[in-house]
Amino acid sequence: MRTTIEEQLNEQIQQCIQNLNSFLLQTPQQVHVDDVSELNFTVVTEPIVNPTSLSIGIKGEFISTRLSKFGPQHSLELPSGLVCDGDATMVTIALSESILKDGAAIYYNADFLNWLVDQSPVQALLNTTKWKFLIPQLYQKYPNKEIKLQFEVSNPPNVSLTLDGIDVYVTAKMIIGVADNNTNIEAACISIALSGSGIADINGNNITGHLVLNNLCLDLEWSSVGAIHLKLVEVFLRTLVKDFLLPFLNVSLKRGFPLPVIPSMKLKNSAVNYGNGFLLVCSDIEYVKGYPGNLN
């Protein structure tokens, strides 16, 4: 009798393992994000099963769709044993800050973080007439001419995760150009150091973000139009970054990036917890159409 029960248990365990493997194979191994990147969700470790939980290691890395040789630049390893507090949470998804760093580097190398500002909600701001007090010689040399501002990020943004949320540090340069007789003339270049903070949220099966500006510092690199009142330019740039550049970036972040979730599952009642170097997505799940069936 005992042997029969053990054989039945072994058969059920083997069947459960086969169903589990089939279930995990439904996790997308590569997910398209946009024309710049994809996400690699390859399972890299054997599932670890204990009486109360199931743990799966997934690569979780950004892949450039434009630069085939550009791969992960940082270690993607996470501390072991990362779980959400409380027994009520059904799923914990742990994300390393290295994923964010590599993602930022891919978008930097794709020139996605460079912008040409030649239009504004208040178009008169992009005219040398409005800059006569900021850069007097610019107006004197090019009166009533259109201004074009070219923003070029100097290095991949430095993204870090802390107990308080997301910190971002970016260095860039702003080239002030003037449209004169259908020619863009570069008049000055200002280096910029920006620091910002952000929060992550969950929308469906996507992780989203929102950034705000904390600090901005300027330094003049060169000028062909004499002295520049950087304090006045800083006030203008703060307005431009807060009212134009960041809203543009936050539109993309609001769409978010997919999480490694099996298609037949949907996250719900989700929350984001932060740690030093990682964040945890704590969520319940519900099954939607296409659910492959019970594992037992």
C-alpha positions in Angstrom: 0.0 0.0 0.0 2.8 2.4 0.9 4.7 1.6 -2.3 1.5 2.3 -4.4 1.0 5.7 -2.7 4.7 6.7 -3.2 4.4 5.7 -6.9 1.3 7.8 -7.3 3.0 10.8 -5.6 6.0 10.5 -7.8 3.8 10.4 -10.9 1.9 13.5 -9.7 5.2 15.3 -9.0 6.6 14.5 -12.4 3.4 15.6 -14.1 3.5 18.8 -12.1 7.1 19.5 -13.1 6.2 18.9 -16.8 3.2 21.2 -16.5 5.4 23.8 -14.8 8.0 23.6 -17.5 5.3 24.0 -20.1 3.9 26.9 -18.2 7.2 28.7 -17.9 7.9 28.3 -21.6 5.0 30.7 -22.2 7.1 33.5 -20.7 8.2 35.6 -23.7 11.9 35.3 -24.3 12.2 38.5 -26.2 9.8 41.4 -26.2 9.8 44.3 -28.6 9.8 47.7 -26.9 10.2 50.2 -29.7 12.5 50.8 -32.7 15.5 51.3 -30.3 15.4 48.3 -28.0 14.0 44.9 -27.0 13.9 43.1 -23.7 15.5 39.7 -23.2 13.5 37.6 -20.7 15.4 34.3 -21.1 15.0 32.0 -18.1 18.6 31.5 -16.8 18.2 29.3 -13.7 16.3 26.2 -12.8 13.1 27.0 -10.9 13.6 26.8 -7.1 10.5 25.3 -5.4 9.8 25.2 -1.7 6.6 24.6 0.2 5.5 28.2 0.0 7.1 29.7 -3.1 8.5 29.3 -6.6 11.6 31.3 -7.6 12.7 31.8 -11.2 15.8 33.6 -12.5 15.3 35.7 -15.7 18.0 37.5 -17.6 16.0 40.7 -18.0 18.3 42.9 -20.2 17.8 45.5 -22.8 19.0 44.7 -26.3 19.7 47.3 -28.9 17.8 46.8 -32.2 20.2 49.2 -34.0 23.6 48.3 -32.6 24.1 44.5 -32.7 27.4 44.6 -30.9 26.0 46.7 -28.0 25.3 44.4 -25.0 24.9 44.6 -21.3 27.5 46.8 -19.7 26.8 46.0 -16.0 26.3 43.0 -13.9 22.6 42.0 -13.7 23.0 40.0 -10.5 20.6 40.6 -7.6 20.9 39.8 -3.9 19.4 36.4 -3.1 16.1 36.1 -1.1 14.4 39.3 -2.3 10.7 39.0 -1.5 8.0 41.4 -0.7 6.9 41.7 2.9 3.6 40.1 3.9 2.0 36.8 3.0 -0.8 38.3 1.0 1.4 39.2 -2.0 1.3 36.5 -4.7 4.2 37.7 -6.9 7.5 39.5 -6.4 9.4 40.8 -9.4 12.9 42.1 -8.5 14.6 44.4 -10.9 18.3 45.5 -10.7 19.3 49.1 -11.3 21.8 47.6 -13.8 18.9 47.0 -16.2 18.0 50.7 -16.0 21.7 51.7 -16.6 22.0 49.5 -19.6 18.7 50.7 -21.0 19.8 54.3 -20.6 23.1 53.5 -22.4 21.3 51.9 -25.3 19.0 54.9 -25.8 22.0 57.2 -25.5 24.0 55.3 -28.1 20.9 55.4 -30.4 20.9 59.3 -30.2 17.5 59.0 -28.7 18.4 61.5 -25.9 19.4 64.3 -28.3 16.9 67.0 -29.1 16.6 69.9 -31.4 14.3 72.6 -30.0 13.2 74.9 -32.8 9.5 75.2 -31.7 8.0 76.3 -28.4 4.5 76.9 -27.0 5.7 80.5 -26.9 7.5 80.7 -30.2 8.7 84.2 -29.4 11.1 82.8 -26.9 13.1 81.3 -29.7 14.0 84.6 -31.2 17.1 86.7 -30.5 14.8 89.6 -29.5 13.9 87.8 -26.4 17.5 87.0 -25.7 18.8 90.5 -25.8 19.3 90.6 -22.0 20.6 87.0 -21.8 23.2 87.4 -24.5 23.3 91.0 -25.6 25.8 90.5 -28.5 23.7 87.6 -29.9 20.9 90.1 -30.5 23.2 92.8 -31.8 24.9 90.4 -34.2 21.7 88.6 -35.3 18.7 90.9 -34.6 15.2 89.3 -34.8 16.5 85.9 -35.9 15.2 82.5 -35.0 17.1 80.5 -32.4 17.6 76.7 -32.5 18.7 74.9 -29.4 20.5 71.6 -29.9 20.7 69.4 -26.7 23.2 66.6 -26.8 23.6 64.3 -23.9 27.4 63.8 -23.2 27.3 60.4 -21.5 24.8 57.7 -20.7 22.5 58.9 -17.9 23.6 57.6 -14.5 20.5 55.9 -13.0 20.5 54.6 -9.4 17.9 53.0 -7.2 17.8 54.0 -3.5 15.4 53.5 -0.6 13.8 56.8 -1.5 13.2 56.0 -5.2 15.1 56.7 -8.5 17.9 59.2 -8.9 19.1 60.3 -12.3 22.2 62.4 -13.2 22.8 63.7 -16.7 25.5 65.7 -18.3 24.8 67.5 -21.6 25.6 70.4 -23.7 23.3 73.0 -25.3 24.4 74.5 -28.6 22.8 77.9 -29.3 22.3 78.3 -33.1 20.8 81.1 -35.1 19.0 80.7 -38.4 20.5 83.2 -40.8 19.8 83.1 -44.5 18.8 79.4 -44.4 22.1 78.6 -42.6 22.3 77.5 -38.9 25.2 79.4 -37.3 26.5 78.0 -34.0 26.9 81.0 -31.6 27.7 79.4 -28.2 27.9 76.1 -26.3 26.9 75.7 -22.6 27.6 72.5 -20.6 24.7 71.4 -18.4 24.6 69.1 -15.4 21.1 68.0 -14.4 20.0 65.9 -11.4 16.5 64.5 -11.1 14.4 62.1 -9.2 11.7 59.7 -10.2 9.1 57.2 -9.2 8.1 53.9 -10.8 4.5 52.6 -11.1 2.8 49.6 -12.6 0.2 49.9 -15.4 -1.1 46.5 -16.4 1.9 44.4 -17.0 4.2 47.3 -17.7 6.5 49.2 -15.4 6.2 53.0 -15.9 8.1 56.0 -14.7 7.9 59.7 -14.1 10.8 62.1 -13.6 11.1 65.6 -12.1 14.0 68.1 -12.2 15.9 68.7 -8.9 18.9 70.7 -9.8 20.6 72.3 -12.9 24.1 73.8 -13.2 25.6 75.6 -16.2 29.1 76.3 -17.4 30.1 78.2 -20.6 32.3 76.1 -22.9 32.7 78.7 -25.7 31.0 81.7 -27.2 31.4 83.7 -30.4 29.0 86.4 -29.1 30.7 87.6 -26.0 29.7 87.2 -22.4 26.6 85.3 -21.4 24.6 85.8 -18.2 24.4 82.2 -17.1 22.2 82.9 -14.1 19.6 84.3 -16.4 20.0 81.5 -18.9 19.6 79.0 -16.1 16.2 80.4 -15.2 15.2 80.1 -18.9 16.5 76.5 -19.1 14.8 75.4 -16.0 11.5 76.5 -17.5 12.4 74.8 -20.8 13.4 71.5 -19.2 10.4 71.4 -16.8 7.8 72.5 -19.3 9.1 71.0 -22.6 11.8 68.4 -22.4 10.7 66.5 -19.3 7.0 66.2 -20.4 8.2 64.9 -23.7 10.4 62.2 -22.0 7.6 61.4 -19.4 5.2 60.6 -22.3 7.5 57.7 -23.2 8.1 56.7 -19.6 4.3 56.6 -19.0 3.9 54.0 -21.8 6.4 52.0 -19.8 8.3 48.8 -20.4 7.0 45.2 -20.2 7.6 43.0 -17.2 8.4 39.3 -17.5 4.8 38.1 -17.0 3.3 35.0 -18.6 0.7 36.1 -21.2 -2.1 34.3 -19.5 -1.5 36.4 -16.3 -2.3 39.9 -15.4 -0.8 41.9 -12.5 -3.3 43.6 -10.2 -3.1 45.5 -6.8 0.6 46.2 -7.6 3.0 48.3 -5.6 6.6 49.2 -6.0 9.1 49.0 -3.1 12.7 50.4 -3.4 16.0 49.1 -2.1 19.6 50.1 -2.6 20.4 49.0 -6.1 17.0 47.3 -6.8 13.3 47.6 -6.7 10.6 45.1 -6.0 7.2 44.9 -7.8 4.8 43.4 -5.3 1.6 42.2 -6.9 -1.3 39.9 -7.0 -2.2 38.1 -10.3 -5.3 37.1 -12.1 -5.7 34.6 -14.9 -7.0 35.8 -18.2 -8.0 33.9 -21.4 -5.3 31.6 -22.7 -4.5 30.2 -19.2 -3.0 26.8 -19.8 -4.7 25.1 -17.0 -3.9 23.9 -13.5 -0.4 22.8 -12.6 -1.7 19.9 -10.6 
